[in-house]
Amino acid sequence: MFASAALVVTLFKAQMSPDLLSVTSQPIQHAIEILHKETEATEDTDSVVSSQNTIVDEDALAQLKAAVHSFFGAKAHHATQPQRHLTDANHAVDYIAHCLSDIVFVYPGGSTQDYLGHSLKAWASSATPVRNGRGDLVKVVEMETRTGALTAVQGALADSKKQMTVMATTQALLSMLSNVHALALARQPVVFHIAAQFTDEQLVAHSHVDAILAARNSGAILLSSSNVQEAHDMALVAHLLSHAVQLPVIHYFDGLAAATTLQTAELLPYSQISRIFQQQLPSAVSYSEAYGVAKQLLAQFNYTPFEYVGDKDASTVLVALGASTHALCHAVSSSPSFSSSPESIGLVSVRLYRPWSEIDFIEVLPKTATQIIVLEEGEGLYAFSGPLFLDITSTIRFGGLSIKPRIITAQARHLHHLHAGHMPWLVEQASQGNFIDLQSAPWKRNETEENKNTLKAMFWDGQPSQGTGVQIAHLLHQSTPDPLQVHSVQDSLRVGGAVTSTFITTAKSVPGQLADYVAIHDIAILKEYDVLGLAAPKAIVVVEGPWKHGDDIEVHLTNEFKLKATQLEIQLYAIDSARIMTELELQSTLMIPEAVFHALVPSEQGGAHLESLYTLSESPSEIKRSLSTIVQQIVDKVATALVAIELLPPWTILEINDTVLPLVPVHRTLNAIDTPSLSSSSVAAAEEEESVKVSSDKWHKAAWHSMFKEAYGTTEAVRPHLQEATYVVPLTENRQLTPSTYDRYVFHLEFDTSKADLKYDLGDALGVYGHNDPTQVHAFLSWYGLCENDIVLVGDTPREARSVFQLFSQTLDLFGRPSKKFYEALATHAKDAKEREQLLFLISPLGKEDFKARVEDTVTYEDLLREFTSAHPPVEALVSMISPIKPRHYSIASSQRMHPDSVHLLVVAVEWETKKGSKRYGQCTRYLAGMKVGTLVTVSIKHSVMKLPPLETQPVIMAGLGTGMAPFRAFIQERAMAKAAGKDVGPVVLYFGSRNRHNEYLYGEELEAYQADGVVSHMGLAFSRDQKEKVYIQHKMKEDAEMLHDYLVNKNGHFYLCGPTWPVPDVKDAVVYGLEQYGNIDSAKASALIEEWKEKERYILEVY
């Protein structure tokens, strides 16, 4: 039971409790009761594991979090002194709106889970509802956005004098404009808090500040805030101002920043807020006179309608709406350290946009300004006529200035990416024209000089470590007096489970900052994100896993990560959290990353000791040991379990992919009100590395999509769920190259591309989307009880209609190797207690060796389903648990210059036998090996760095083993075409290796013909088993050492190796040997020269 109690405390500390250093036992006791109640049924039924292995139900945790959120919300509301919080703008605005409102209309909109107004619902619906500043209950009404929104608000105003507030996004505001105008005409004091954001069709959230400008002529007052503290203060000013002038006030802020950024802010107690509000008397003033009232109210909180920062004698002045200027203010203040130019720069932040005051704008503008850059946000370019630009132009023209500065417009979708490093670029661009495209601003590192003790840490969380970064931020908030900024972006819709990146800093600006500490809690994300892209040189990098040495972890790291790790000279550590959790009998690993951070970050940055942060004023009776003792045990265990991983020398010479990975995820979070509750089985399934969504319970609707195509807008497409371009090509030749008596089946394929418009370059690979063996699929579906002709809808938008047979033969990797998450998901469906226990044992630390044996024996998804027969997931769950079939890439063995209407492949069939004697086959090679001419195949193109030299006279030296010959056949064909066209071509040298000439001399006759024709100038053939002693390609290369030296050094030749990885060091040694013998350099200089060739793409390896 202790483990669950510790988890309760951890959740309390991670939620709305950043300001409380101790917690009484009452709410914890209540939370534990909730947890008991929600998990009681599970624990009473077939208890198959010990208490320390109890799996906590996700729904129970969700309810527990809600209870915690409500409790600490109430604690904050009843404070008597201003309190320092780490919170976001949405919660800060919710806090003020709740205090000063009787009725709040919430238009959730968007896709963010913690949308503006979300907290109000929890406070109003809790067991003891939180009351507003006057001691009254607040009515919270959630509304749907539709044309003519606000009619409910107008109806409520007609019968009541209560204080009313509207909370919405800009998407909802655009539907309200006509009624906002009506409210202004009727002088109704309604406050609108608007999170300026929208959600696109991919559910990605974006800033939408420019949409606020649509309300500029509505008669409402427009007031902005740019950070969390300002959101709190401007929300209060908005209510005071609306009450004072009896007009609607629109308080707006960047909604995306509000959803992703936590900052330290001081919240006033309800008693003080209410006292300030009661002192503000209403008065009937005109719209233009309302500006003076607003100015006075802003002054009470030390704000002005136009805020100026920067050089008081600036020659270049930026102007932007206040909601977008938080990072810009710091950028402008820091810009002198970035530029040697005499140009000085300033920024005017427009806080009060309507009513507009030409006098005050002119007053705040430096007299030395010679050019004004108006920063505007939006989807499209305004062609110099954006509303803010027009206001500035009009003010400058008619403002009575003797010297009128130039006005330049600068536009982008948002201004989040701009920091101090961009300021010189902006000034330079302004001098060259009247328009600046901010989207083209170069990416720059933010090298603003900060205090050496400035904290900059980044956390990458996958499943199930979500929230670790924010958890640590809250702990830091309790222990450091420095203001914190936390930027947390989450992609909840990522295939394979949600991923979150969290950047924590005490610096004044986040954009472009580089982290000195990077924690990666899910190593799988290395394939999808550039996790070291924001890492500082010599950064501390921690990965979670059971590794002790570089050799252990190497296979789990991408080449890009390894190369960048050596370039940055990072300090790499590994921590085995699963082992610590088992040894200390913990239910949760949430405290372990905190202890790791505490151990690796100096105390002056990392804050106070963890045990003091987790001290309880009273301990619930369920906790048998003091929590501080447990935390100390975790700290001590982490100190001994942290392993420093050496960066291996070969990591400095790796070939990397040209694909540019994103630095952070896109922000996509599901709205809690739109997300159906998940059972434990569906939660487990959702955590699978990749999954396919399907609704088979509505199969008749899928059939309607096929039967009534026009009504449903149904179209036909080849694998529309794939992002890469795909082509359908027919097979025209399938020819075996090895004798039928030989134990390796190597074959040559040709596909007709004349009707597919498929174009490829030399060195490219062809991605083949293989199918499962139909006989095996038929057998499985029959055994599993599925009707293979049923039609199902797959995916989200657009949805795809497929038959069950198509799904299991073309989409799901049924005969592939499952991950641990499949075992975990399958366990939730097992009705037999022993089978469920066995499945959970296999993925536990104790079952590590048994699981490893299954992996080595290539146990498949189908094997597990047939082995654990009491686990029979329904098809809609099953298809979410099984990973999709991935394309297999084969190097193209033809030149399109020689074969313009076809593409050729060289393939070896992969097959092996398990320990039990079962035959296994490579999924894609089996699909291709038995393919008949005329069969249609879905393919795609993957580009490669393996290209011919730029000059056709440069020597080409190729070394290929087995099917590694494929790209070199294409190279030779390309040189043959150049020679046939009468061009002068350089030497072409081929080293080819296989077992023996008789069985595996691939394309032998073709190669000899090219040599006889003079296209291939030299061949070094190494057939390892044709003589007593083994002969490999490196031996042939050493024999030609003088020639290789001449071609590579004197004639600027290019060297290529394609095939398995094992000969890489031996081949390099052969090249080094030639450089030593005939170049008069030692091995170190020879190796350095090869590294130089690699950087210049003259020494290219494509190995597997």
N, C-alpha and C positions, 0 to 999 in steps of 0.2 A: 504493500500500500504506500510505502514511503515514496516510491518513484512517482506515483500519480500526484501525491501531495506536493512534491518538489516541482512538478510540472505546473501545478496550479499557481504556485508562488511565482514561477518564472513568467507565466502568462500575465499575472498581475503586474509585474514589473515592466513588462513589454508594452502594456496598453496605456490607458490614460493615467498612468501613475508616475510620470517622470519627475514630479516635484515632491513626492512624498518619500522620505527616507525610511519610514517605518510603516508597517501595516498592522492593524489590529486583527485579532483572530476571527472576529465575527463574519466579515465578508469572505474570508478564506474558507471558514467552516461551511458557509452557505454554498460556495462554489464547489467544494468537495462533495457536498450532498447532491448537487446537480450532476457532477461527474458520476457518482455512484448510481444515481437514478437512471442515467442514460445508458450505462454500461452493465447494469444489473442483469438484464435478460441474457446478454452475451456471456457473462461470467458464470451464470447459473446453468447454462446449457453446454454439456459436453466440455467440461474444463480440461483442456488437453495440454496446457502449458502452465508452468509455474507463474507466480504472481509477477516476477520481474520481467516476464515476457508478454504480459497482457497487452493486447493491442487496443489503444484508446480509440473509440469511435469518433470519426471526423465531425459528425453532426453534434456530438456532445461538446467537442471543443469549440465549435462555432457558437453554441449557446453560452458556453462558459465565457468566451470572449465578449459576447454581448452583455452579459451580467457585469463583467469587470468594467467595460466601457461605461455602462450606466452608473455604476457605483462611484467611479472616480469623477465622472461628470458632475455628480451631485456634490462631491467634496469640493470641487473647484468653485462651484456656484455659491457655496455657503461660506467661503473665505471672508475674512474681514480686512485683509491687507492685500495690496497688489502682489500677484504671484508670478514667478518666472517659470515659463513653460517651454517645452520643446514641442511645437505643434505646427500645423499647416494653416494656410489662409482660410480654407473651408471651415475648419473647426473654430478659428478665431472669429469669423463672421457669424457662424452659428451661435456662438456664445453671446455676442452682442444682440443679435436678432431675437434670441430667446428671452433675454433680459427685458427688452423694451417692446415686445409684441404681445398681443392678445390672440391673434390668429395669424398663422403663417401658411401661405400656399407654396408648396414645393413642387417644382417641375423638374423631376430628376434628369431626364435627357441624357445623352451621351452613353458611355459604356463604363464609366469609372465606378468602382465599388463604393468608395467614400465620396459620393457626390455632395454638392452643396446642399445642406439641409438634412443630410443623412443622420447627423447626431441628434437633431430635434426629435426625430421619430423615436429613437431609443430613449431619450429623456422623458418623452410624453407617455410612452407605453410601458415604462418600468413599473415594478410592483409599488414603488413609492415615487410617483411622478415628480419631477423637478418643477418648482414653481418659478415664475418670472420675478423681476425686480420688485414688483408690487405685491408679491405673495399670491398671485393668481395662477391658476392652471393655464397652460398655453395649448390652444387647439392647433394641431398640425394636420393639414389637409394635403395629401399627395394628389397631383393633377396630371392629366395627360396633355401633351402638347398637340394642339390642332389649330386650324385656321380660326381666327377670332378669339384666341385665348384671352383670358381675363374677365370673361362675362360673369364667372362665379364671384370674382373679387368685386366687381361692380354691384352685383346683387347683394353681397354681404355689406357693402358700404351704405347701401340705401336704407338698411334697417338697423344700422349700428354706428356708434361713434368709437368703436374699439380701434386700437392701433393695429394696422395690418401691414404685413410684409410679404413680398414675393421673392422667392429664391429660385433662380433658373440659370440656364446656359444661354449663350447668344443664339443658339438654334431656336430656343423657345421665344426669346425676345423678338425675333423677326416676325413671329406670328402674332405678337401682342401690340405692334406699333400703333395700329389704328385706335385701339382702346387706351393706350398710354396717352395719346393725344387727347382723347375724351376726358381722361382723368385730370390732365393738366388744365383743360378748359373749365372743368368743374372744381378746380383747386382742391383736389383730394390729396391729403398728405400720406401717400403710399410710398414706402421705401422698396426699391428693387435692388437686390444684391445679385449681380450677374457675374457668373464665372465664364469668362470669354474663351470658349472652346467649342469645337465641333468634333464629331466622330465620323470618319469616312466609311465607305462601304466595306473596308477591310477591318473595321472596328478599331482603327488606330486613331488615338486622340491627337488633336492639333490645337495650337493657339488660334484664337479667332478675334483678336482685339479690334481688327478693322471693322467687324460687324457692328460694333457699338456706334460707329459713325452714322449708321442708318437712323439712329434716334436723335441726331443732333438738332433737328427741327421739330421735335415732338412736343416741345414746351416743358420737358422735364429737365432737371438740373443734372449734369453729367460730372461725376466725381470719381477719381481713380486712385488705386493704391498699387504699390509695386513690390511689397514684401509682406511678411506675416505681421510684423508690428504695425505697419501702415494699414493693413487690412482690418486689424482690430480698431485702430484709431479712426480710420475713415468710415468704417461701419457705424461707429458712434456718432461721428460728425453728420453722417447721412441722416440718421434718425433725428438728431437735434435740428438739423437744417430743414428737413421736411416738416417737422412740427412747428418750427419758427415761421416759415414763409407760407405754409399751407399749400405746398406744391409737391408733386412726385419728384423723388430724387433717385437717380440710377447710379448706384455705386458699383463700379466694375473693376475687375482685376483679371490677370492672366490665369485662365482656368487650368491649363496644362501645368503651369508652374505650381498652382495650388494643389494639384493632385499628386505632384511628384517631389515637392520640396518641403522639408521641415526646417524651421528656424527657431532660434531662441527669441521669445517675445514675453513682454510683461502684460498680464491681463489684469484689468481693474476688477475689484470685487463688485458684486451686484449692488451692494448697498451704496457704493460711491457712484456707480453709473446711474442708478435711480435718482440719487440726489441731484446730480448734474442735470438730468432730463427735466426734473420738476422745476428747476430754476429757470428753464428756458420757456418764455411765454410766447404764444403765437401772435403774429401780427400780419396785417393785410398789406403786403407790398407788391409792387409790380415785378414782372419777371426780371427786368434789368436791375431793379433795386435789390433783388435777391442776391446779386453778386456781392454787394457790400456786406450783407448778413453772413454769407458764406465765408468771406474773407476774415471777418471778425471771429467766427467760430474756429476756422483753421488756425488762427493766431493763438487761440486758447491752448492749442495742443502743439504749438511751435511749428506750424506748417504755413505755407503760402500758396496761392493759386498757381504760381509759376516758380518752381524751384530751380535755382541755378547752382551748378557745381563746375569747378575747373578754374582756369586762369582768369583773374578778374580783367585782364587786358587781352583776352583771347581774340585772335583774328578769324578763327574758324569756330562757328557755334553750331552744334547739333541741336535739333529740336525733335522731340518724340512725345507721344502720349505717355502719361505717367505710369500706366500699367506695364510698360515694357522697359522701364529704365533702371531696374535694380542693379543688374550687372553693368549696365552702361555707366552709371554714376561712378562706380569703382574704376571702370576702364578709363574714363576721362581723367579722373584724379591721378591715375598711375601712368598715363600716357607719356609724360616727359622722359621717363626712364627708358622708353623704347625708341626714341627718335633723336637724331642729331640735328633735325631740321629746326630752324628758328621759329617755324609756325607754332603758335600756341592754340589750345583747343578748350572749349567749354561745352556745357550741355544745359539746355533748358528743358526741364521735365514739366509737361502740361498736366497739372493735377486737376484743375477745374476747367474743363473744356467748354461747358455751357453753363451759364452765360459766358461769353467771350469778352475779355477786356483788352482792347488795343493798347490802352494807356499803360496797364501793368506789364504787358509783354514788352513794350518798348522800354519801360523802366528797368526791367531785369536784364535786358540785352546789353552786353558791353559796348561802349561807344567805339571801341577799336575794331568791332566785327566788320570784316570785309566780305565774308561769305557765310551763308546759312545753309546747312545741309538738313533737309527735312526727312526724317526717317519714317517711312510708312510701311505698314504690314498689309498683306493681302495675297490672294491667290493669283490675281492677274495684275499687269502693269496699268497704271492709271494714265499713262501718257502725259505726265506732269499735272494732272488735274484731280489729284486726291483731295478730299475735303480739308485735311490739315494743311496741305500745301497751299490750297486756295485761301485759307484763313491767314496763313503767314504772309502770302503774297499781297493780299489786300491790306493787312496791317502795315507792312513795309511801305507800300505805295502811298497810303493815305495817312500814315502815322506822323508826318511832319519831320521826318529825318532829313538832315541836310545832305548826308552821304548815305546812299542806299546800298546795302550789301547785295551781292549776287545771291540768288536763291537756287539751290540744286535739290533735286529730289533723289532719294536713295530708297530702294524698295526691295522687299523680300517677304517670304511667307511669314517669317518671324525674325526676331532679333536675338534669340537665345545664344547664338554662336559667337556673337561679337564680344571681344574683350580688349584689354589695353594694347595687345600686339597688333590689332587691326586699325588703330587710330591713325598711324602714319599713312597706311594704305588708303584710308578714307580721304585724308587731306590731299594725297597725291591724285586720287581719282577725281576729286572735285575740281582740281585745277585743269583737268583735261576735257571737261564737258559739263552739261547740265543734267545728266542722268547717271546714276550709279546703280548697277545691278548687284545688290548685296548677296544674292544667291551665289555669285561667282567669287565671293571673298575667299581667299586662300585659307586653308586650315593652318592655324598657327598654334604653337604651344604658348600657354599663358605663363610667361616667365616673370610675372610681377614679383618684385622682391618682398617676401614676407619674413616675419620673424623666424629665426631658425627653429623655434619650437612649434611652428605652425603644424597642426595635425592635418594630414591628407591621406585618407585611407579609403580603399575600395573593396567592396565585398560582392562576390558573385554567388548567388544562391539559386540552387535548383530544387527539385523535389528530393527529400522532404524538408529541406533546411530553409524554407521560405521565411523571410523576416529576420534573419540573423543580423544583417547589417543595421536595420532599424533598432533591433533590440540593443545592440552595442551602443548605438547613438544615444539611446535613452540613459544607459548606464553612464556614458561619458557626460551627459548633461547634468547628472547628479553630482559628478565629481570634479568638474572643471568650471571655473568662473568665466572662461572665455565663451563668447557666443558661438553657437554651432550652426552650420548649414549642412543639411542632409538632402541629397538629391537621389531619389530612389525611383527607378523605372522598372516596370514589370510587364512582361508579355505573358498573359495568362492563357493565350490561345496558341502558344508554341506547341508544335507537334512533339510529343514526348514529355510534356508537362511544363508548368510555368517556370520562367526564369526571371530573376531579379538582379539588377546591378544597383548597388548603393554606394554613393560617394559621400564621405563624411569629411568635413574640413572646418577648421577654425579660421580659414582665410576669408577675406571679404567677398571674394568672387569665385564661382565654381567653373565657368566655361574655360576649357583648355588646361585646367590644372592637372598636374601629374601626381599620381599617388606614390607615397613612399612605402605604403603597406598594401598588399593585394592578397585577399583571401579567396580561394576558389573552392567552394564546398561541393561542387559537382563537376568532376573533370570532363564529363561528356560534352560540356559546352565549349570546350576548346576548339571543336570542329566547326562551330557556328559563329563564334565571336572572337574578335581580336582582343583578348583579355589583357594583353600586355601593351596595347596601344596607348593606354593612359598611365602606364607605369613609368616612374622616374628612374634614371640610372641608379644602379645599386639598390633598387627597391627590395624590400623583404616580400617574398611571395610564398604563400602557404597553400599547399594542395591537400585535400583530404583523401587518405588512402593508406594501405598497409605497406608502403614501400620504404626500403632502407638504403638503397643505392641507386645511382643513376641508371645502372643496367636494368634494375627492376621496373623503374617507372618509364623507361624510354619508349616502350611500345604503346604506352597510354598517352603520350604527348604527340602533338602534331609537329611536323617539320618546321612550320612557321613559328610555333611557340619555342621550340628548342633553339632555332637560329636567333630569334629576337632575345631570348634569355641570355645567350652568350654575348650578344651585342650590347645589351644593357648591363651585363655583369650583375645580374640579380642574385640575391641571396635566397636560395630555394630550400624550403622546408616541407616535410610531410608529417601529418598527424593522423593516427589511426583512431578516429573517434568511436568506431564500432567496438573496437577492443576495449577502450576505456569504459564505454557504457556497459559492456558485459562484465568487466572485472569489478566495477563499482555498483553493479546491479541497478543501473539507472534506466528509467523508462524513456527519457528524452536526452538528446545531445545538445540542447539549446545552450547550456552553460559552457560547454567545451570550447566553442569558438571564442567566447569571451575570455576564457582562461588563456587560450593561445595568444590572443591579442595582448592581454595583460603581460604575458611572458616575453613577448618579442618587441613590444613598443616601450620605450623608456617611460618611467613612472611620471615624469613631468608632462608627458604627452598623454599617456594612457589613463591617467586619473588614479583615484584611490583604489585600495584593495577590494577585490570582489566580495570578500566575506563581509566587509562593512556595508557594502551596498545591498546585500541580501539579508541583513539583520532584521529579525522580527521583534516587535515589541512584546508580542505574546505568541506562543506556539500552540497550534491546534493539537488536540490530544492524539490525533492520528499520526503525527510526526514523531517517530520514536527516537530519532537523533536530532540534535540541533542542526539547523540548516547551515549555519556558519561552519560547523565541523565538516559537513559534506562538501561545501564549496572549497574549503581548504584542501580536502582530499583530492578534489578535481584539479585544483591549482598544482598540487604536488605531483599528481600523476602526469599532468600535461608537461610539466618541467622535465620529467624523465622520458616521456614518450616522444617529444619533439625530435625529429631526425633532420639533420642538415644533409641535403642531397647535393652531391658534387655535379657540376656541369661538365659533361664529357667532352673531350677535345673534338670528336667527330661531329658534334652539333654545330661547329663553326663552319662546316663545309656542305651543309645540306642543300638540296634543291627544293625550292618552295613553289607553291601554286601561285598563279597570277591573280587568283580571285581575291578581291579586297573584302575582307570580313568587316561587319559593322563593329563600331567601338562599344555601343550599348544596344540593348534591345529596343524595339519599338514599344510604345506604351499602349498596351491593350489589356484592360481588365474588365471582366464581366460585371454588369450591374447586378447587385445582389437581389434586387426585386424581380429580375427577369430570369434568374438562374434557378431551375428546379432543384429540389433537394436531392442529394445523391445518397444512394445506399453505400455501404462499405464496399460492396463489390464493384460498383461503378467508379468509386474513388480509386480503388486499386488499379482498375483497368486504365483509368485516365492517366496514371503515372507511367504507363508503358513508354518506352523510348519513342516509338512512333506508332500511330494507330489510325484506323480507318473508321469514320463515323457512319452508322447505317441505321435506318429505321425499317425493320422488317415487319413490325406489327401493323404497318399501314401499307401492306404490299399492293392492295388494290389501287391506292393513290399513285403508286409508282407505275402501275399498269396504265392508269389514265394518262400519265405524261407521255407514254409511248403511243397510245391509241388516239389521243386528241392533241396532236402536236401543235396545231395553230392556236388552240385555246390556251395551252400552257406555255407557248413560246419555246417548245422543245426543239433543240438542234442536235445534229450529230457531230461529234468531234472525237479525235483520237486522244485518249487520256487527258481530258481537259483539266484535271486536277494538278497536272505537272506544270511547273513554271518554265522549264526549258522547252525550246521548240522541238517537236517530234515529227517524224516522217514515217510513212508506210511504204515499204519497198518490197517487191517480190524477189524470192530466191531464184536465181537462174542457173547456178551450178553448185553442187556439193560433191567434192572429189576428195577421196582418201589419199593421203600422201605417203603413209607408211604401210608396209605389207600387212595383210590380214593376220599373219602369224605372229606379228610383233606385239609386245605387251603394252605399247603406247599407241593410242589412236589419235593421229594428227591429221587434220583435214583442212581443205581450202574451200572457202565460200565466196560466191559472187552474187551481188544484189543489183538489180536494175534501178537506177536513180533517175531515169529520163523523165518520168512523170511526177517526181517528188520535189523537184527544184532543190535537191540536197547539194550543198556546196561544202567542200572540205579542203583543208590545207595539208601540206606535208607534215607528218608527225602527229596529226590529230588522231583521236581514238573514236571508235564507233560504240555508242552505248546501246546495248541490246536489251530489250525488256522481255525477259524469258517467261515461259509459262511452266507451271507445275505439270508433272506427268498426268495426262487425263485419266489413265487407268487407276492410278493411285487416288486421284480426286474422287472419281466415281465410287470407289470402294469406301473411302472415308465418309462421304455424304450419306451413303446407304447405311453404314454402321452407325453414324451419329443421328440418323433419323431426320435428315433435312431433305426437302424436296428441291432438287437442283434446278427446276424450271420456274420456281417462284421468282418474282421480280421484286427487287428492293431498291430503295433510294439511298444513295451514298453521298456523304459530305455535307457541307453547309450550303453555301451559295456560290456558283450554281450547283444544284444537286444533280447527281448522275444516276441514271437508271441502269441496273445490271441484274442479270439472273444470279441466283445463288451459285450456280456452277461457274459462271464468269468470275465471281468474287473470289472463290477459293482456288481457281485455276490460274487467273491472270493477275490478281491483286494481292492476296495474302500469302505470305511466305510460310505456308503450312508445314513444309518439310525442312524448314530452316531451324537454326539453333536458338532457343528461347533464352531471355535474360532472367535474372532473379525476380524481376518485377512480375513476370508471367507466373512464376511459382507462387508468389505472394497473392496475386489476383486469383489464381486457381484455388488456393487454399480457402478463400472466402466463399467459394461455391461447393466445397467438399462437405458432403453430408455425413460421411464416415469420420469419426473422431480420430482414428488411427491414421487415415490418409491425410487428414488436415494437419495432424501433428508431424507426419513425415515431411510434408511439403514445407512447413515452417522450419523444421530442423535443417533441411537442405540449404536454406538461405541464411541460417544463423552461423555465427562464428564456429560453433562446434561441428557443423556439417560441411565446413569448408572443403575438406579433402574429398568427401563424397560428391559434392557439387563439381569439383574440379574433374573428378573421374568421369562424370556424366558429360561435361564439356568435351573432354578428350575423346569420348566415345561418340560424340556428335548426336546426342539424344535430341530429338526434334519435338516440335509442338505436338505433332500427331502422337508420338511415342508417349508423351506425358498424359494426353487425354485418354489414351488406351490403357495406360498403367493405373491412373487414378480415376476409376470409372464412377465413383460417387460424385465427382465434380463434373457436372454437366451444364456448363453455362449456356444460357439461351444465345441464339445466334447474334442478337444485337449487342450482347456483352462480349461474346467470343471474338467478333471481328474487331472489337476495340482492343483486345488483349494481344492479338497476333500482329506482328510487325508486317508492313507491306513489303512486297518484292522490290528490291532495288535493281537498277540497271547494272549490267556487267559490261565493263569497258574493255575493248580490244583494240590494240594499235592497228591502224589501217595499213594494209599491205599493198596499196596501189597508189599511183599518181593520177590525179584527175586530169592532168595534162595529157597523159597517154590513154586513159580510160575515162573520157568525159561523161559517159552515161552509166558508170558502174562503180561500185566500191567493193574491195576485196578484203577478206579476213583470213588470218592463219590462226587456227584454234587447236588446242590439245584437249581431249576429253579428260575430265577429272573424275576419278573413281577410286574408292578404297573400301576396305573391309573393317568392320568394327570388331571389338574383342569377342563379341558373341557370334561372329561369323556372318553378320548381315551385310549385304552389299549397299554401299552408299554412292551417290552420284552427284557431281556438281550440277546445281539446278539449271544453269543457263547452258552449259556445254552439252548436257543431256538433251535439252530442248533443241539445240542446233544440230547435234550429231545425227539425229534421226529425221531431220527435216527434209521434206520432199520439194522438188523444184516446183515453183509456182506459189508456194506458201507465202502469205503476206506477213511481214515482220515489222514491229514498231521499233524505231531507232532514233537516236539523237547524236549530236556531235559534241565532243569534249576537246577543247583546244589544248595544245601542249607547247612546251618550250623547245622541243626537239625540232629544229629547223635547219635547213641547209645554210652554208655560209652566204653572205650577201653577194660575193663575187663568184661566178661560175668557174674561175680559174683557181680558186683556193682549194687545197687538198682536203679530201674527206676521208677520215679514218673511222671505220665502224667495227664494233665488236659485239657480236650477237650470239646468244646461247639458245638453242632450241627455237621456240616460237618468238624469241626476241629478235629473230630475223625479220619479222613483219615490217617495221618501219624502214628497214634498210633496203628491202625490195622496192619500196616506194621511192627512196632516195636514188637508187640505181636507175629506175625507170625515168625519173625526172632528168638525170644527167644524160641518159640515152636520148631523150627527146631533144635536149639542147645540142648534143653532138650531131644528131640527124639534121638539125636546122643549120648546120655549118658553123656553130659557135665553137670557140676554143674552150675546152673544159679541162679542169685540173685533174690530178691523180685521184682515183677512187680506190681505196684499200679496204678490203673486207676480211675480218677474222670471224670465222664461224666455228662453233663448237657443239658437238652432240656425242652420243654414245658411240655410234659406228656409221660408216659410210653407207653400207648396204641398206640399213633400215631407216636411217634418219638424216639423210643428206637432203634437207628440205630445199626444193627448187634447184636441185643440183644441176640438171641439164640447162636450165635457164641461166644460171649463174655462169656456167662455163661458156655458154654462147655469148654472154655479155663480155666475158674476158677475151674471148677470141676476136670479138669486134672492137676491142680496145676501150670499151666503156669502163670496165673494171681493170685497173692497171695491175693489181696484185691481190692474191687471196692467200690467207693463212688458215688452212683447215686443220682443226684439232678434233680427231675422233678418239675419245679417251679409251675405248675398249678394243680398238683394232690392233693393238700391240701389247706386249707384256707390261711395259711401263706405262703409267697413265700420262697422257699428253693433253694439256689444256691450252686455251687460247693465250694465256699469259706466257707460256713457253714459246709459242710462235712469235709473239710480240718481242720477246727478248732476242730471238734470232734476227729480227728486223730492227734492232735498236737504232742503228745508224740512220736507216731510212726514216724511221719515226721521228727522230730528232730533227732531221732535215726538214721534213714536212711540217712539223709543229712549230719549230723555232724559226727557221729561215724562210718558210713559205707561208706562214700565218695560217696553218691548217686548223681544222676543227676535229675534235675527237668525240665519239659517241659510244656509250655502252648501254645495251638493252638486254634484260633477262633477269635471272634471280640475283639476290643480293650477295650471295656468298663469294663470288669472284672479285668484288669491288676492290678490296685491299690488295689482292694479288695483281690485278690489272694495273692499279696505281703504281705498285712496286716496279712493274715492268716498264712503265713510262719513266719513272724516276731513274731506273737503271740506265736507260738511253741518255737521259739528261746528264747523269754523272759521267758516263763513259765518253760521251762525245760533246758535251757542253762545258766540261771542266768546272762544274759546280758541285757542292756537296749536297747530301740528301735533304738538309733543312731548306736550302735555297731552292732545290728542285720542287719540294712540297709547296713552298710558298708560291712558286711560279704556277703550279697547277691550281692553287687557290685563286690566283689572279685570273687564270683562264676561266675558272668557274664563274667568277663575277662578270666576266665579259661574255659568258655563254659560248665559250670555245671548248669547254670540257663538260659535256652534258651526260648525266646519268639518268636513265629511266629504268629503275629496278623495282622488283616486287617480291 
